[in-house]
């Protein structure tokens, strides 16, 4: 897995990039984000575990090696929800289809917030 090869200080930003990438590349999520972002959010929350839960668990597992156990779940939740919003409601600040722009945004904006 690519996140296992990332330096610890970059892992949260790269987890954000991976979540955005997975969302943008998933055919159903991409179609719903383009045509029905509200419906996409409802579908991402549905199920047990939901796709949003699965994404959060994946991110938490990848960053857990670098942050305290309790913080990993909270940080993963924030990163996953932010990534989801940037895909469903694109911002003029960052194009979710441009991985380099997403990475630069994550390092410039998210990394300082995350400590």
N, C-alpha and C positions, 0 to 999 in steps of 0.2 A: 504494500500500500504506500502511495506517495507521501502521505502524512507521516509515516514512520521515519522517513529520510530527512525530514525538515528539522532545522534547529529549534530547540524548545521555545525560544523567544518569538519565533515566527509561526508556531503551530496554531494559535488561535486565529490569526489572520488567514492562514492557509486552510483552516477548517471552514471559515466563512467562504473562501473562494471555492472550495470543494462542494459546499452546499449550494451555492449559486450555480455552479457548473452542472451539478446533478439535476437541478430544477430546470435549467434552461435546456438541457439535452434530453430530458424525459419528454417523449412525444405528447403524452396526455397533459402533463403539466404545462408544457409550452403552448399547446392549443388552447387550453382553458385560460391561461394567463393572458393570451392574446384576445380571446373572444369573450370569456366570462370570468374575470378575476374573482368576483364574489363567489361564484360556484366553485372555483378552484380552491378557495380557502375552505369552504365547507367540506369538500372532498378530502382535503389534506388533514382535516381534523377528525374525519370519520374513521371508525374502526378501533380495534383494541388488540395490538397497538395501532395507532394511526400512522400514516406516512410521516406526519410531523414528529410524532413520538420516536419513530425509527430513526429519523434524521438526528434528532436530539441525542438519542442513545449512542449513535455512531460518533458524533462529534465529541460527546463526553468521554467515550472510550479512548479517543485519540489524544485528548488534551489532559486526561487524568494523570498521565505520567509526569506532568509538569506542574500541576496545580493541586492544592488540597482537595480531597475527596468531595466535600460538600460544595466547594466552589466550582468544581468541574461541571456538576449538573446545572448549576445556575448559569454559569458562563455559556455552556452548550445551549441552554434554553434561549438566552439572549441572542447568541450568534445565529441559531437556526431561525428564530422569528424575524430577525433583521434581514437575513438572506431571503427568506420567503417574501417579505414585503418588497424588497428591491426587485424581485422577479415579477411579482404580481402587480405592483404599482411602481413601474420604473421611474427613476429620478433623473433629472437633468444633470445631476452630479456624477453619475456613474452608469455606464451602459452595461447591463448584466450579461450581454453577449460578448463583451470584450474582456477576456480573462485578465489581461495585463492591467486594464483600467480598474477592474474589481480588486485585484491584488494591491495596486498602488493605493486605492481608496482605503482598503482594510488596514494597510500598514500606516498610512498617514492619519486616518481618523479613528479607527477602532483600536489599534494597538495602544495608543496613549491612554484611551479610556479604560482599557483592560489592565493597565499597569504593567 
